[in-house]
C-alpha cells in the first residue's frame, strides 16, 4: 500500500513538473534574444531583437503590420513590420514572433520600428489584463506601457469639441470626425478627482465593434470598467478595447 502511494505521488509530481516546464518554456528566449529587462534598458535608436506574443493587431497595409505584443515581463509595440497578407492572417492572438528592429520613441510611446527580421515561432501566450487603476497619475504607470490593462470604476466626464460643445465623447480629438468616417473616439474619464483622456483607436477597434458602440452610448456621469492597451501619447493615452458598466 505504501509502495502504491509512493508511486502515485511520484507520478503526480512528474505531471506537475511537466506542466511547470511547459509554462516556463512558453517564455524562454532564444539565443541572442533580449529579455524584457534588457530591452527596457537598451538606449533609443539601438538595434533590438525580441520574442513576444501577439495580443492584438492594429492594422495591416502596404505589406506592413502594426501589433501589440507582450511576454510575461513586459510589452512591445511593433510598428510597420514588413509582413505579407498571408503572414498577417497567421498572427492570431497568442502567436509567438521574433522581431529584429530599432527601439524608438514617438511622443512618449516606445516602439520597435525599421524592422529587418520577423519570424513566426512555436509557442502561445495570452496576457490577462492587469488592473492599473490605482497607478493612474503615478510615476509607476509608465512601467506598464503597452501592456494589456484594466481600469475599474471610472466616471465619464464631459469632453469639449472645437466649437465648445460639451459631449460625453468626441469623434476625433477635436470632434471634427464622424461615425461614418470611422474616426477615433476620444472620451474623458476620472478617478479620485483626476481626469484622463482615453481613446478607441479605430484601426484597432472600428465602428462595427462592441467597444466603439459602447463608447457612443456613454453618458456623462456613467461609471464604467475598461480594458485596453496602455499606449502613450504625450502622456498616458490607453487604447481601449472593452467598456462595461461598473458593478
Buried (B, 14 or more C-beta within 10 A) or exposed (E): EEEEEEEEEEEEEEEEEEEEEEEEEBBEBEEEBBBBEEBBEBEEEEEBBBBBBBBBBBBBEEEBBBBBBBBEEBBBBBBBBBBEEEBBEEBEBBBBBBBBBBBBEEEBBBBBBBBEEBEBEEBEBEBEBEEBBEBBEEEEBBEBBBBBBBBBEBBBBBBEBEEEEEBBBBBBBEBEBEEEEBBBBBBBBEBEEEEBBBBBBBBBBEBEBEBBBBBBEBEBEBEBBBBBBBBBBEEBBBBBBBBEEEE
